[in-house]
Amino acid sequence: MIDNIKPKEATSIINSLIGGVVPKIGVQHITVGRSEEINAVLSALQDVKNGHSMVKFWIGDFGSGKSFMLHLLNTVALKQKFVVANADFTPDNRLYSNDGKGVALYSAIMDNVSIQTKPEGGALPTLLEKWIEQIITKTSEENKIPLTDIRDKQYLSLIQTNIMKTVNEITEVGGFDFGLVTMKYYEGYVTDDEQLRRNALKWLKGEYRTKTEARQDLGVREVINDLNFYDMLKNFCKLFVSIGYSGFMINLDEAINLYKISTSIMREKNYEKILTIYNDCFQGKVANLFFNFAGTKEVLENERRGLFSYSALKSRLVTNKYETAEIRDFAQPVIRLLPLNHNEIFVLLKKLKAIFDYNYKTEISITDGEIQQFMEELFNKPGASEFLTPREVIRDFLNILNIIRQNPTVDIKSLFSELKISDERPDEISLDLIEEL
């Protein structure tokens, strides 16, 4: 039932789902009921590959599969030769800030840069070195210097000139310091100065907090900060495209943490930043950039704290009035994730059982009829319609498989009878009681 799955993917899927989180790799093997959404994304990716930019908002109830969808977008985009990065909004990671929370989000994004050969993140050094190798080859050809000799220190200035020339072509804001730091990275690259390379990477990832420290280590005047990190993301997007990638996809989850910002002014500033990104992408001010945001219905529609509290965003994100549950519009910026139906959940559980058996090299004795019985037990319990999420169904199912694997003589029906429904949703109601400061 599961084709071409790798042992590493199987282990990631089982361990992550038991832990209640989405696996970083292998999500394509457990995808059910999202074919229309995937087709829409493939179409959007083609537009972005052709030079357009895009913003999508993935909206759904808690546990409806928003994070899963973002990880699935990763897999699809990586196969289309995109550079992809993921980060979560947290109380300390925001789009707008004046106390380091903006650049903290940037650092999280750059830490998680992924390419198809490094899908779990940490690909920034690989990308920088690939770009530098391209410049080395170009410099070698232009100056008719053999590739075997071009890395010699005597030709360092030629390489640095070409690095700066390329940087000037692809950057708009912050290009000078970006170029200087990249030259330092190359210098460390050819002279085996690991500390210099590390310092340059630290600057590019936004980890320098003071200009003084950056000037001492690298001789640059500026650092990446709360005010300029978005410009740096756009610079990196152009750099990745110049290397030969299709574009840069940035996925930002847990938008509830913007909704939770207690001061209305700071919350509006963050929404204003989302508006800036939205306008840049849809007005053609940037190319090959794809932003995805994930949040709950409350994050989108709450008129007092949500995105709809910012009138300029509300006018852009209002749902197509002709859309219904049966007739969907996946081309609009906001895509609402409908819950999986019972048939789709059944297919998902069968897939998980196959992956579980593959991972543990076992053959759990549980029939299709028993899987259906498990679902009936869960979905017929009091509170199931209100509180039960796919996450809880999956975790309960895998926990039962684990019990059976380690205790083969256990009575399956007795395990089913012990199933309980709990409300896993975070407490958001109390937010409405918070006084505006």
C-alpha positions as CSV (number, residue, x, y, z in Angstrom):
1,M,0.0,0.0,0.0
2,I,3.0,2.3,0.6
3,D,5.4,2.6,-2.3
4,N,8.9,4.0,-2.3
5,I,9.0,4.9,1.4
6,K,12.4,5.1,2.9
7,P,13.2,3.7,6.4
8,K,14.1,7.2,7.6
9,E,10.7,8.6,6.4
10,A,8.8,5.8,8.1
11,T,10.5,6.4,11.4
12,S,9.9,10.1,11.2
13,I,6.2,9.6,10.4
14,I,5.6,7.2,13.2
15,N,7.6,9.0,15.9
16,S,6.3,12.5,15.0
17,L,2.7,11.5,14.8
18,I,2.8,9.7,18.1
19,G,4.4,12.9,19.6
20,G,1.5,14.9,18.2
21,V,3.5,16.8,15.6
22,V,3.8,16.8,11.8
23,P,6.8,14.8,10.4
24,K,9.4,16.9,8.6
25,I,9.8,14.3,5.9
26,G,7.6,11.7,4.3
27,V,4.3,13.5,4.5
28,Q,3.5,12.6,0.9
29,H,3.0,9.0,2.0
30,I,0.2,9.9,4.4
31,T,-1.7,12.4,2.3
32,V,-5.4,11.8,1.8
33,G,-8.2,14.1,0.7
34,R,-6.1,17.0,-0.4
35,S,-5.7,16.5,-4.1
36,E,-7.6,19.7,-5.1
37,E,-5.4,21.8,-2.8
38,I,-2.2,20.2,-4.1
39,N,-3.3,20.8,-7.7
40,A,-3.9,24.4,-6.9
41,V,-0.5,24.7,-5.3
42,L,1.2,23.1,-8.3
43,S,-0.5,25.7,-10.5
44,A,0.6,28.5,-8.1
45,L,4.2,27.2,-8.1
46,Q,4.3,27.3,-11.9
47,D,3.3,30.9,-11.8
48,V,5.9,31.7,-9.2
49,K,8.5,29.8,-11.2
50,N,7.6,32.1,-14.2
51,G,8.4,35.2,-12.2
52,H,5.2,36.0,-10.3
53,S,4.9,36.0,-6.5
54,M,2.1,34.5,-4.3
55,V,0.6,34.7,-0.8
56,K,-1.7,32.0,0.5
57,F,-3.5,31.8,3.9
58,W,-4.4,28.3,5.1
59,I,-7.3,28.5,7.5
60,G,-8.8,25.7,9.5
61,D,-9.9,24.7,13.0
62,F,-7.4,23.5,15.6
63,G,-6.1,20.0,14.5
64,S,-7.6,20.3,11.0
65,G,-4.3,19.8,9.3
66,K,-2.8,23.3,8.7
67,S,0.7,22.3,9.8
68,F,0.4,19.1,7.8
69,M,-0.6,21.1,4.7
70,L,2.5,23.4,5.1
71,H,4.8,20.4,5.3
72,L,3.1,18.9,2.3
73,L,3.7,22.2,0.4
74,N,7.3,21.8,1.3
75,T,7.5,18.4,-0.3
76,V,5.7,19.5,-3.4
77,A,7.8,22.7,-3.7
78,L,11.2,20.9,-3.2
79,K,10.3,18.6,-6.0
80,Q,9.7,21.6,-8.2
81,K,13.3,22.8,-7.3
82,F,12.2,25.6,-4.9
83,V,14.2,26.6,-1.9
84,V,11.9,26.2,1.1
85,A,11.9,27.5,4.6
86,N,9.6,27.0,7.6
87,A,9.2,28.9,10.8
88,D,6.5,29.3,13.5
89,F,5.2,32.6,14.9
90,T,5.9,32.5,18.7
91,P,5.7,35.1,21.5
92,D,9.3,35.9,20.5
93,N,9.1,35.5,16.7
94,R,7.1,38.2,14.8
95,L,7.0,40.0,11.5
96,Y,7.2,43.4,13.2
97,S,9.1,44.3,16.3
98,N,11.4,46.9,17.9
99,D,13.1,44.5,20.4
100,G,14.6,41.7,18.3
101,K,11.5,39.6,17.7
102,G,11.4,40.3,14.0
103,V,15.0,39.3,13.3
104,A,14.4,36.3,15.5
105,L,11.8,35.1,13.0
106,Y,14.2,35.8,10.2
107,S,16.9,33.7,11.9
108,A,14.4,30.9,12.4
109,I,13.6,31.1,8.6
110,M,17.2,31.0,7.6
111,D,18.0,28.1,10.0
112,N,15.4,26.0,8.3
113,V,16.3,26.7,4.6
114,S,15.8,23.5,2.7
115,I,16.5,22.1,-0.7
116,Q,15.7,18.7,-2.1
117,T,19.0,17.2,-1.1
118,K,18.7,18.7,2.4
119,P,14.9,18.6,3.1
120,E,15.3,18.9,6.9
121,G,16.9,22.3,6.8
122,G,20.4,23.7,7.3
123,A,20.9,24.2,3.6
124,L,22.1,27.8,3.6
125,P,25.9,26.9,3.5
126,T,25.3,24.4,0.7
127,L,23.5,27.1,-1.3
128,L,26.2,29.7,-0.7
129,E,28.9,27.3,-1.7
130,K,27.0,26.3,-4.9
131,W,26.7,30.0,-5.8
132,I,30.4,30.6,-5.1
133,E,31.4,27.6,-7.2
134,Q,29.4,29.1,-10.1
135,I,31.2,32.4,-9.7
136,I,34.6,30.7,-9.6
137,T,33.8,28.9,-12.9
138,K,32.6,32.1,-14.5
139,T,35.7,34.0,-13.3
140,S,37.9,31.2,-14.6
141,E,36.3,31.3,-18.1
142,E,36.3,35.1,-18.3
143,N,40.0,35.4,-17.4
144,K,41.1,32.2,-19.1
145,I,42.6,30.9,-15.9
146,P,42.4,27.1,-15.4
147,L,39.9,25.9,-12.8
148,T,42.8,24.1,-11.0
149,D,44.5,27.5,-10.4
150,I,41.7,30.0,-9.9
151,R,41.3,29.2,-6.2
152,D,44.9,30.4,-5.6
153,K,45.1,33.4,-3.3
154,Q,46.6,35.6,-6.0
155,Y,43.2,35.5,-7.8
156,L,41.2,36.2,-4.7
157,S,40.5,39.8,-5.8
158,L,39.1,38.6,-9.2
159,I,36.6,36.3,-7.5
160,Q,35.7,39.0,-5.0
161,T,35.0,41.5,-7.8
162,N,32.7,39.1,-9.5
163,I,30.9,38.3,-6.2
164,M,30.3,42.0,-5.6
165,K,29.2,42.5,-9.2
166,T,26.7,39.7,-8.9
167,V,25.4,40.9,-5.6
168,N,24.9,44.4,-7.0
169,E,22.8,42.9,-9.8
170,I,20.5,41.0,-7.5
171,T,20.1,43.2,-4.4
172,E,18.3,46.5,-3.9
173,V,18.5,47.2,-0.1
174,G,21.6,46.2,2.0
175,G,23.5,45.0,-1.0
176,F,26.9,46.5,-0.1
177,D,27.1,44.8,3.3
178,F,25.6,41.6,1.9
179,G,28.3,41.6,-0.8
180,L,31.1,42.3,1.7
181,V,30.0,39.4,4.0
182,T,29.7,37.0,1.1
183,M,33.2,37.9,0.0
184,K,34.4,37.2,3.6
185,Y,32.6,33.8,3.4
186,Y,34.5,33.1,0.1
187,E,37.8,34.2,1.7
188,G,37.2,31.7,4.5
189,Y,36.1,29.1,2.0
190,V,39.3,29.2,0.0
191,T,41.7,29.8,2.9
192,D,40.1,27.2,5.2
193,D,39.5,29.9,7.8
194,E,36.5,28.1,9.5
195,Q,36.0,31.0,11.9
196,L,35.7,33.6,9.2
197,R,33.1,31.4,7.4
198,R,31.2,30.9,10.6
199,N,31.1,34.6,11.3
200,A,29.9,35.4,7.8
201,L,27.2,32.8,8.1
202,K,26.3,34.2,11.5
203,W,25.8,37.6,9.9
204,L,23.7,36.3,7.0
205,K,21.4,34.4,9.4
206,G,20.8,37.6,11.4
207,E,22.6,36.4,14.5
208,Y,24.7,39.5,15.2
209,R,22.9,41.8,17.6
210,T,25.3,44.8,17.6
211,K,27.0,46.7,14.8
212,T,30.2,46.9,16.9
213,E,30.6,43.1,17.1
214,A,29.9,42.7,13.3
215,R,32.4,45.4,12.5
216,Q,35.1,43.8,14.7
217,D,34.5,40.3,13.1
218,L,33.8,41.2,9.5
219,G,34.4,44.9,8.9
220,V,30.8,45.7,7.9
221,R,28.8,48.7,9.0
222,E,25.3,47.2,9.4
223,V,23.6,44.1,10.8
224,I,20.3,42.4,9.8
225,N,17.7,43.7,12.2
226,D,13.9,44.1,12.8
227,L,13.6,46.8,10.2
228,N,15.5,45.3,7.3
229,F,15.2,41.5,7.5
230,Y,12.3,41.4,4.9
231,D,14.6,43.1,2.4
232,M,17.2,40.5,3.1
233,L,14.7,37.7,2.4
234,K,14.0,39.3,-0.9
235,N,17.7,39.5,-1.6
236,F,18.1,35.8,-0.9
237,C,15.2,35.0,-3.1
238,K,17.0,36.7,-6.0
239,L,20.2,34.9,-5.1
240,F,18.5,31.5,-5.1
241,V,16.9,32.1,-8.5
242,S,20.3,33.3,-9.9
243,I,21.8,30.0,-8.8
244,G,19.1,28.1,-10.8
245,Y,16.3,27.5,-8.3
246,S,12.7,28.1,-9.2
247,G,12.0,30.4,-6.3
248,F,11.8,30.8,-2.5
249,M,8.8,29.5,-0.5
250,I,8.5,30.7,3.1
251,N,5.9,28.9,5.3
252,L,4.8,30.6,8.5
253,D,2.7,28.6,10.9
254,E,1.0,29.4,14.3
255,A,-0.4,32.8,13.2
256,I,-2.5,32.5,16.4
257,N,0.6,34.1,18.1
258,L,0.0,37.3,16.2
259,Y,-3.6,37.3,17.2
260,K,-2.5,36.9,20.8
261,I,-0.4,40.1,20.8
262,S,-2.0,42.1,23.6
263,T,-1.3,45.6,22.5
264,S,-3.4,46.7,19.5
265,I,-0.7,49.0,18.1
266,M,1.9,46.2,17.9
267,R,-0.7,43.7,16.5
268,E,-1.6,46.2,13.8
269,K,2.0,46.7,12.9
270,N,2.4,43.0,12.3
271,Y,-0.8,42.9,10.2
272,E,0.6,45.9,8.3
273,K,3.7,43.9,7.5
274,I,1.5,41.1,6.2
275,L,-0.2,43.7,4.0
276,T,3.2,44.9,2.7
277,I,4.2,41.3,1.8
278,Y,0.7,40.7,0.2
279,N,0.9,43.9,-1.9
280,D,4.6,43.3,-2.9
281,C,3.7,39.8,-4.2
282,F,0.5,40.6,-6.0
283,Q,1.6,43.9,-7.4
284,G,4.7,42.4,-9.0
285,K,7.2,44.3,-6.8
286,V,9.0,41.0,-6.0
287,A,9.5,37.9,-8.2
288,N,9.7,34.2,-7.5
289,L,8.6,34.5,-3.8
290,F,5.8,32.4,-2.3
291,F,4.6,33.1,1.3
292,N,2.2,30.8,3.1
293,F,0.5,31.7,6.4
294,A,-1.4,29.2,8.5
295,G,-4.0,30.1,11.2
296,T,-7.4,29.3,12.7
297,K,-10.7,30.8,11.5
298,E,-10.6,33.1,14.5
299,V,-7.2,34.5,13.5
300,L,-8.7,35.4,10.1
301,E,-12.2,36.6,10.9
302,N,-12.2,38.0,14.4
303,E,-13.1,41.7,13.9
304,R,-11.3,42.9,17.0
305,R,-8.1,41.0,17.0
306,G,-7.8,39.0,13.8
307,L,-6.6,39.9,10.3
308,F,-10.1,41.2,9.6
309,S,-9.6,43.9,12.3
310,Y,-7.2,45.5,9.8
311,S,-9.5,46.9,7.1
312,A,-7.0,46.8,4.3
313,L,-6.4,43.1,4.9
314,K,-10.1,42.3,5.3
315,S,-10.9,43.8,1.9
316,R,-8.2,41.5,0.3
317,L,-8.9,38.3,2.2
318,V,-12.7,38.2,2.1
319,T,-13.9,34.8,0.8
320,N,-15.2,34.5,-2.8
321,K,-19.0,34.9,-2.2
322,Y,-19.8,32.3,-4.8
323,E,-17.8,29.6,-3.0
324,T,-19.7,26.8,-1.1
325,A,-18.5,23.6,0.6
326,E,-19.1,21.8,-2.6
327,I,-17.9,24.4,-5.1
328,R,-14.5,25.6,-4.1
329,D,-12.2,28.3,-5.3
330,F,-8.6,27.4,-4.7
331,A,-7.2,30.3,-6.7
332,Q,-8.1,32.9,-4.0
333,P,-5.6,33.9,-1.4
334,V,-7.5,32.3,1.5
335,I,-7.9,28.5,1.4
336,R,-10.1,27.0,4.0
337,L,-9.2,23.4,5.0
338,L,-12.2,21.3,5.5
339,P,-11.9,18.4,7.9
340,L,-11.3,14.9,6.5
341,N,-14.4,12.8,6.1
342,H,-14.7,9.3,7.6
343,N,-13.7,7.5,4.4
344,E,-10.6,9.6,4.1
345,I,-9.6,9.0,7.8
346,F,-10.1,5.2,7.2
347,V,-7.7,5.3,4.2
348,L,-5.3,7.3,6.3
349,L,-5.3,4.8,9.2
350,K,-4.7,1.9,6.7
351,K,-1.7,3.8,5.4
352,L,-0.4,4.4,8.9
353,K,-0.8,0.7,9.7
354,A,1.3,-0.2,6.7
355,I,4.0,2.3,7.6
356,F,3.9,1.2,11.2
357,D,4.5,-2.5,10.1
358,Y,7.3,-1.4,7.7
359,N,9.0,0.7,10.4
360,Y,8.9,-2.0,13.1
361,K,9.3,-4.9,10.6
362,T,6.2,-6.5,12.0
363,E,2.7,-7.4,10.9
364,I,0.1,-6.2,13.4
365,S,-3.0,-8.3,13.4
366,I,-5.8,-5.7,12.9
367,T,-8.4,-6.0,10.2
368,D,-10.2,-3.4,8.2
369,G,-13.3,-4.2,10.2
370,E,-11.4,-3.5,13.5
371,I,-10.1,-0.2,12.1
372,Q,-13.7,0.7,11.3
373,Q,-14.7,-0.4,14.8
374,F,-12.0,1.8,16.3
375,M,-13.4,4.8,14.4
376,E,-16.9,4.1,15.4
377,E,-15.9,3.9,19.1
378,L,-14.2,7.3,18.8
379,F,-16.7,9.1,16.7
380,N,-19.7,7.9,18.7
381,K,-18.3,9.1,22.0
382,P,-19.8,12.2,23.7
383,G,-18.0,15.3,22.6
384,A,-16.5,13.7,19.5
385,S,-18.2,16.1,17.0
386,E,-17.0,19.1,19.0
387,F,-13.5,18.2,20.2
388,L,-12.2,15.2,18.1
389,T,-9.4,16.2,15.7
390,P,-7.5,14.1,13.1
391,R,-4.4,14.5,15.3
392,E,-6.1,12.8,18.3
393,V,-7.5,10.0,16.1
394,I,-4.1,9.3,14.6
395,R,-2.3,9.4,17.9
396,D,-4.8,7.0,19.6
397,F,-4.6,4.6,16.6
398,L,-0.8,4.5,16.7
399,N,-0.8,4.1,20.5
400,I,-3.0,1.1,20.2
401,L,-0.8,-0.4,17.5
402,N,2.2,0.1,19.8
403,I,0.4,-1.7,22.6
404,I,-0.5,-4.6,20.3
405,R,3.0,-4.8,19.0
406,Q,4.5,-5.1,22.4
407,N,1.6,-7.2,23.9
408,P,0.4,-9.5,21.1
409,T,-2.2,-11.3,23.3
410,V,-4.0,-8.1,24.4
411,D,-7.7,-7.9,23.7
412,I,-8.2,-5.2,21.0
413,K,-11.9,-4.6,21.9
414,S,-10.9,-3.8,25.5
415,L,-8.4,-1.2,24.2
416,F,-11.1,0.4,22.1
417,S,-13.5,0.5,25.1
418,E,-10.9,2.7,27.0
419,L,-10.8,5.4,24.3
420,K,-11.6,8.9,25.6
421,I,-12.2,12.2,24.0
422,S,-10.4,15.3,25.4
423,D,-10.5,18.9,24.3
424,E,-7.0,19.6,23.0
425,R,-7.7,23.1,21.7
426,P,-5.8,25.9,23.3
427,D,-7.7,28.3,25.4
428,E,-8.4,31.3,23.1
429,I,-11.7,32.5,24.5
430,S,-9.9,34.3,27.4
431,L,-8.2,36.5,24.8
432,D,-11.3,38.5,24.4
433,L,-11.2,39.4,28.1
434,I,-7.7,40.9,27.8
435,E,-7.9,44.7,28.1
436,E,-6.4,46.6,25.2
437,L,-3.3,48.4,26.4
